[in-house]
Amino acid sequence: GDPLFFRGSLYDNLVFGCRTGHEDASLDRVIKVCERLGVPSNITRMIDPEHDFELAWSKNLSHSEKHLLHLARALIANPDVLCLHRPMTKVTSQVCTQIIELMRDFVSCRGVELPLNMLTNRRLRTCIMTFERKLVLDSCDVVYQVKAGQIVRVNASKIHSQPTVNHLLRNQSEDLALSLSQQRMQEPPVPASEPEDTFPI
């Protein structure tokens, strides 16, 4: 289904979850996050806390534009752990690359579009997502496969060798998740010859 938004201005929707008056909800940051995701300028022009564009911004949005605004809201909220289900569905390869770049920045900079000189004062960030495009594999720190009630850590090369990720999901009732975590960045990848870690769920 379509991403959900509540009645109110676009700005109010985008800063949902942020503390009132906090730097996370600054107008400049909100617009920059949207621009980096490729939200069209005719939409970002309506991000204004002083005006209620409710009837204008919510009309005639495409599914992909709603999807990008939904992602922007998640990044603007700036949680310690960000969990996303297939955030690259129904977007172009170019936008997919932008999303991956933002996820990496979210982890390495401990938030997106925040002052770098305050980085060490912010808590570590982790991003966990399911995905269906192989190009994201090279940017992740850890890949897990969910199958038959277990979570198995796998080497990315195993997934690359499959015809398509969608083929995996469709024919084997499996799901795939990647983890981008600053805590795990220094860990070496799992060699193909190493036994896989398995966790029951």
KAUR-V753498 format. One record per helix or strand of 3 or more residues. SS is the DSSP state (~ for helix, > for strand). FROM is the first residue (numbers start at 1). LEN is the number of residues. If there is no record, write none. Layout:
# KAUR-V753498
ss = [SS,SS]
from = [FROM,FROM]
len = [LEN,LEN]
This chain:
# KAUR-V753498
ss = [~,~,~,~,~,~,>,~,~,>,~,>,>,~,~,>,~,>]
from = [10,23,27,41,54,63,81,93,116,126,134,142,150,156,165,175,182,198]
len = [5,3,10,4,4,15,5,16,6,5,6,6,5,5,8,7,3,3]
